[in-house]
Amino acid sequence: MTPESIIKVLCLCLMFLAPTVSATYFYDTEDIKQRVISEAKRQNLAPSLALAIAKVESNFNPNALSHAGAKGVMQIMPRTAEQVFGVNQGRLFEPDVNIKLGVTFIKQLLERYE
């Protein structure tokens, strides 16, 4: 194989792998905590409550998946995401989407049940 053909093959491989590689992110715990705090403040919810829920539900893991099917940092059920919020369940592993839905849902429950 010539060097040019090797480069062409590598470029083709990168084209096919790029979407997979670029869609894989690493979020450290401190980053997730800051996102939870920011969203809680934005929605006027006690950050300590949002952090406690995220800790217990997923230990701040945006890729958490429960045996029941709940996904992400705040452990949102796919059906809840789609039927209550109109959000495609495929987006539940996106930390910002998941945290926003989780905080919004907590606020709704607190208002409903005081």
N, C-alpha and C positions, 0 to 999 in steps of 0.2 A: 504494500500500500504506500502510496506517495504521501508526503506531508500534507499536500492540499486535500487529498481525499479523506485523510484522518480528520482534518479541521472541518470539512463539510459534514462528516458523520457526527462529530462532536456538536456542531451547531444544530443539526437536526435533533439530536438527543436533548439539547438544552431547550429547544423550542417546545418539545413535548413535555419536558419536566418542569419548565418554568412556572406554569400555573399551579402545580402542586407545591413546589418549593415556596413560591411567593405567598401562597395561602396558609402556610404554616408559620405561626408566630409564637414567640415565647413571651409570656407575661410573668414578671416576677411578682411575688406576693405583695411587696410594697406598692407596686404599680396598681395592682388590683384594689388594694385597700384605699389608695388615693382616689381611684375612680368611684368606689362605693361612697366615700366621704363626700366627694364633689356632687354626685347625683343626689344624695340624701339632702345636702344643703340646698341644692337647686330646687328640690321639691318640698323643702321645709319639713323634713323628717329628721328626727334625732340621729346623727351619724352613728352614735353608739349602738342604737337598735339595728340599723342596717348592717353595721360591721358584725354584730353578734349573730345575725341571721346568716350572713355570708360565711362566717367562720364555721358555724354548726352544719350548715347545709353542704358546703363544698370544700371547706378549708381554703377558700380563695382560689380554687382551681377552676379556671374557665372551661376546662375540658371534662369536668366531672359529669358522670352519667350514672344515675341511680338504677337500682334493679327495677324500679317502677317506670323508668323512662324519663324522669326529670333531668333537665340538662343545664349545665353551666354554673356560674358563680352562685346565683340565687335559686338554682334548682327549679326552673320553670317547666311545667308540663307542656308538651307540644300542643295539646288540645287547648289549653288555656291561652297560649300565645296566639293561636290561630283564631279561636272563637271569641275571646274576650278583647284581644288587642289587634287582631287582624295582621299579625306578624307571622311570616312563614317560619315554620319550625326549623328550617335549615339555618336560620340566623341566630339560633339560641346559643351557639358556642362563640358568638361575637360578644366579648365582655361588655361593651358599652350598651348594646341592645339588651342583653340579659339583665344587666344591673338596672337599667332604666325601667324595664318591665317589672322587675322584682320590687323596686322601691315604689313604683306606682301601685302595684297590687297590694303591698303592705299598707299603703296609705288608704286605699279603698276599704280594706278589711278593718282598719282602725276606725274609720268614719262610720262604717256599717255597724260595728259591734262595740264601739267606744271602749 
